[in-house]
Amino acid sequence: MLRNLTLSFVCITTLGAHAQLTITDSLNTAQIANLLEGLNVAVSNVTTTCDARAVGEFGGVSEIPFTQGIILSTGAVDDAAGINMNTGTSTAFSLVGDPDLDSLAAVPTTDACVIEFDCVPFGDTLLFNFAFASEEYPEFVGTFNDVFGILLSGPGINGEINAATLPGGVTVSINNVNAGSNNSFYYDNENPQGQNVSFDGFTTGLTAFAVVQPGSTYHFKVAIADALDEIFDSAVLLEAFSFRSVDMSTRIPENTGSPLRLAATNELLELWLPVGEARVNARILSTTGAIVRTFQIEGGRASLTIDDLEAGAYLVQADGATARLVGRFVKP
């Protein structure tokens, strides 16, 4: 299935009345492929290596930053739904770990759940949305942690990269994203008590992107595992249809039709706030993921001088109280 559209921005509304979260486990590979494939990409050769109860489809508006997608867990995904009344939900499958995750965690892993697939992007930039959740929050911050990775390999990439990072390249983990570190990317689901999601904490919705060669085949491995022991479940969430590609070699001057709007010229970057937004935090990233500028938008509109930026493609991420924008521009 190929949705061949030009993508200029993605706006994810995250607020609204909470509704019951539903989870369906035991997905087959065709169902997984359908949920993965977004704009301007083709997904194929999906395989899973995990207990059938550890992978599923979630849906509904909740504390989770996405309303539909795939969830992979070190335990039973059905346990992710419901009021957060247990600070240590655990399911032990007594399965083996994963060698790549052993290397990332620097300790042995168990109960690994892995999805692998091939992806052909038709634009020169590949993007996808993800979040990480865990019962190890907050008690095990600063100790050994469950581990996950979104590993990408293919033409133009040196070996294999872990795309599960914050803007700027910091690896997403319990020790790196919590109430004390990078807390703008952290959601405490204990205070207030989560009504729809049982995990004690999770990240906000994150967008990763990589420079790719259009028409080439890239390999993804999305994996999560318990570290050292099988208790305290963790999960990775992939937003449905968010694996997508854009052609950043062609600049679209203005994005209209989103509550947040973006326009760029050779000298200026301009963003407009939707009605009711008082302030938005924004950042500009290079195609390597490095943050080159951070700023705030207040009063409805912001103009930022960008004539000092080097020529090339850039990503803009803006986070407000009611909406999130992922936009792009190319500076000649």
C-alpha positions in Angstrom: 0.0 0.0 0.0 1.5 3.3 -1.0 0.1 6.7 -0.1 1.9 9.0 -2.5 1.5 12.5 -1.2 3.9 15.4 -0.5 4.2 16.0 3.2 5.1 19.5 4.4 4.1 19.3 8.1 2.5 17.1 10.7 0.3 18.5 13.4 -0.6 16.2 16.3 -3.3 17.4 18.6 -2.7 15.8 22.0 -5.4 17.3 24.2 -9.1 16.7 24.6 -11.6 14.7 26.6 -10.1 11.4 27.7 -11.7 8.3 26.4 -11.0 4.6 27.1 -7.8 3.2 25.8 -8.3 -0.1 23.9 -5.5 -2.6 23.1 -5.7 -5.6 20.8 -2.8 -8.1 21.0 -1.7 -11.0 18.7 -1.3 -8.8 15.6 -0.2 -10.6 12.4 2.5 -9.2 10.1 0.0 -7.9 7.6 -1.7 -5.8 10.3 1.6 -4.5 11.5 2.6 -3.5 8.0 -0.6 -1.6 7.5 -0.2 0.3 10.7 3.4 1.2 9.9 3.1 2.4 6.4 2.5 6.2 6.0 3.1 8.8 3.4 5.5 8.3 0.5 7.0 5.0 1.8 6.5 1.3 1.1 6.9 -1.2 4.0 7.6 -4.9 3.4 9.1 -8.1 4.9 7.7 -7.6 8.4 8.8 -10.1 11.0 8.2 -10.4 14.7 10.2 -12.1 17.4 8.2 -11.9 20.6 5.4 -13.4 22.6 2.0 -12.7 20.8 0.8 -11.0 24.0 3.7 -8.5 23.9 2.7 -6.7 20.6 -0.6 -5.1 19.8 -2.5 -2.2 18.4 -3.7 0.6 20.7 -6.4 3.2 20.1 -8.3 5.9 21.9 -7.5 9.3 23.4 -5.6 9.0 26.6 -2.5 10.3 28.4 -0.4 8.6 25.6 0.6 11.3 23.0 -0.8 9.2 20.1 -4.4 8.1 19.4 -3.5 5.0 17.4 -0.5 2.8 16.8 1.6 -0.2 17.6 2.8 -1.1 21.1 5.6 -3.5 21.9 6.2 -4.4 25.5 8.4 -6.5 27.7 5.2 -7.8 29.3 1.5 -8.2 28.2 0.4 -5.2 26.2 -3.2 -5.5 27.6 -1.8 -4.4 31.0 -1.0 -1.0 29.6 -4.7 0.1 29.6 -6.5 1.1 32.7 -6.1 3.3 35.8 -2.5 3.5 37.1 -3.0 1.7 40.4 0.1 -0.6 40.3 3.7 0.9 40.4 5.3 -2.4 39.3 3.1 -4.2 36.7 5.1 -7.1 35.4 4.6 -10.1 33.1 7.4 -12.6 32.8 7.5 -14.6 29.5 10.9 -16.2 30.3 12.1 -15.5 26.8 15.6 -14.7 25.6 16.9 -11.2 25.1 18.4 -9.5 22.1 22.1 -9.1 21.3 21.8 -5.6 20.0 19.9 -4.6 23.1 22.5 -6.4 25.3 25.1 -4.0 23.7 22.9 -0.9 24.2 22.2 -1.8 27.9 25.7 -3.2 28.6 23.9 -5.9 30.6 22.1 -9.1 29.6 18.5 -8.7 28.5 15.4 -11.0 28.7 11.8 -11.0 27.3 12.8 -9.2 24.1 10.1 -8.1 21.7 11.3 -7.3 18.2 9.7 -6.1 15.0 11.9 -5.9 11.8 10.9 -4.6 8.4 12.2 -3.1 5.2 11.2 0.4 4.1 11.6 2.2 0.8 11.3 6.0 1.1 10.4 8.0 -1.9 11.6 11.3 -0.5 15.1 12.2 0.8 14.1 12.4 4.5 12.5 9.7 6.5 10.5 10.6 9.6 8.5 8.6 12.3 6.9 9.3 15.6 7.5 7.2 18.8 7.2 7.3 22.6 8.7 5.2 25.4 6.9 4.1 28.6 7.9 2.2 31.7 6.9 1.0 35.1 10.6 1.6 36.2 9.7 5.3 36.5 10.6 7.0 38.8 12.1 4.5 41.3 14.9 3.2 39.0 16.1 6.5 37.5 19.9 6.4 37.9 20.2 2.6 38.0 20.2 -0.1 35.3 17.1 0.2 33.1 15.0 -1.7 30.6 16.3 -0.9 27.1 14.8 -0.2 23.7 16.1 0.8 20.3 14.9 1.8 16.8 17.8 0.6 14.7 18.2 1.8 11.1 20.6 0.6 8.4 20.9 1.1 4.7 22.5 3.1 1.9 24.4 6.2 3.1 24.3 5.1 6.8 27.5 4.0 8.4 26.7 0.7 9.9 23.6 0.9 12.1 22.2 3.9 13.9 19.8 4.1 16.9 17.1 6.5 15.9 15.4 6.4 19.3 16.9 9.8 20.3 15.8 13.2 21.5 16.4 16.2 19.3 20.2 16.7 19.4 21.0 13.0 19.6 20.6 12.0 23.3 19.5 8.4 23.5 16.0 8.0 25.0 16.1 6.0 28.2 14.8 6.2 31.8 18.1 7.7 32.9 18.1 10.3 30.2 14.4 11.4 30.2 12.8 11.8 33.6 11.6 14.5 36.0 15.2 15.7 36.5 16.7 15.3 33.1 15.2 16.5 29.8 11.9 16.9 31.7 10.2 18.8 28.9 10.0 15.4 27.1 8.7 13.5 30.2 5.1 12.8 31.3 4.6 11.8 35.0 1.6 9.5 35.0 1.6 9.1 38.8 1.0 12.8 39.5 -1.8 13.1 38.6 -2.8 9.5 38.6 -3.2 8.2 35.1 -6.8 7.2 34.3 -6.3 5.4 31.0 -2.7 4.3 31.0 -1.1 2.1 33.6 2.6 3.0 33.0 4.1 5.2 35.7 5.8 7.5 33.2 6.5 7.9 29.5 8.0 10.3 27.1 6.1 12.9 25.1 5.6 12.1 21.4 9.0 12.3 19.7 9.8 12.6 16.0 13.0 11.1 14.6 14.3 11.7 11.1 17.1 10.5 8.9 18.6 11.6 5.6 18.0 8.8 3.1 18.4 8.0 -0.6 15.0 8.0 -2.4 14.0 4.7 -3.8 16.6 2.7 -1.7 15.7 0.0 0.8 16.4 0.6 4.5 16.0 -1.9 7.3 14.4 -1.1 10.6 14.6 -3.1 13.8 12.3 -1.9 16.7 13.2 -3.8 19.9 12.6 -3.6 23.6 13.7 -5.9 26.4 13.9 -6.2 30.2 17.4 -5.6 31.5 18.8 -8.2 34.0 15.4 -9.3 35.4 11.9 -9.8 34.1 10.0 -7.4 36.4 8.7 -3.9 35.8 7.3 -3.8 32.2 8.4 -1.2 29.6 7.0 -0.4 26.2 7.7 1.4 23.0 4.8 3.0 21.0 4.9 3.8 17.3 2.3 6.1 16.0 0.1 4.6 13.3 1.0 5.6 9.7 3.8 7.9 10.9 6.6 6.2 9.0 6.8 8.7 6.1 9.2 10.5 3.8 9.4 14.0 2.4 11.5 15.5 -0.3 13.4 18.3 1.5 15.2 19.3 -1.7 12.1 21.3 -2.7 11.0 24.1 -0.4 7.3 24.6 0.3 7.1 28.3 1.2 4.1 28.1 3.5 2.1 25.5 5.4 -1.6 26.4 5.7 -4.4 24.3 7.1 -2.7 23.6 10.5 -3.4 25.3 13.8 0.4 26.1 13.8 1.7 27.6 10.5 5.2 27.9 9.2 6.7 30.0 6.4 10.3 30.5 5.4 12.3 32.8 3.1 16.1 33.0 2.6 16.3 35.4 5.6 13.3 34.8 7.8 11.4 31.9 9.4 7.9 32.8 10.6 5.5 30.8 12.7 1.9 31.6 13.7 0.1 30.4 16.8 -3.5 29.1 16.8 -6.1 31.0 18.7 -5.9 30.2 22.4 -2.1 29.3 22.4 -0.2 31.7 24.7 3.3 30.3 24.1 5.0 27.6 22.0 8.5 26.3 22.4 10.2 25.7 19.1 13.6 24.4 17.8 15.4 24.1 14.5 17.3 20.9 13.8 19.8 20.1 11.0 19.4 16.9 9.0 21.9 15.2 11.4 19.5 15.8 14.3 21.6 18.6 15.9 19.7 21.5 17.4 20.9 24.7 15.7 18.4 27.1 17.3 15.8 27.2 20.1 13.2 29.9 20.6 9.7 30.7 21.9 6.7 32.1 20.1 4.5 34.5 22.1 1.8 36.9 21.0 0.6 35.0 18.1 3.5 35.2 15.7 7.3 35.0 15.7 9.9 36.0 13.1 13.4 34.6 13.3 16.4 35.6 11.3 18.0 32.6 9.6 20.4 34.2 7.2 23.3 33.0 9.4 22.3 29.3 8.8 24.3 27.3 6.3 22.5 26.3 3.1 20.6 23.1 3.5 17.5 21.4 4.8 16.2 21.9 8.3 13.4 20.5 10.5 11.3 22.7 12.8 9.6 21.3 15.8 7.1 23.4 17.8 5.3 22.2 20.9 2.3 24.0 22.4 -0.4 23.2 24.8 -2.9 22.1 22.2 -0.9 21.1 19.2 2.5 20.0 17.8 4.0 21.0 14.5 6.7 19.2 12.6 7.7 21.4 9.6 10.6 21.7 7.2 12.3 24.3 5.1 15.3 24.5 2.8 17.7 27.4 2.9 19.3 27.9 -0.5 
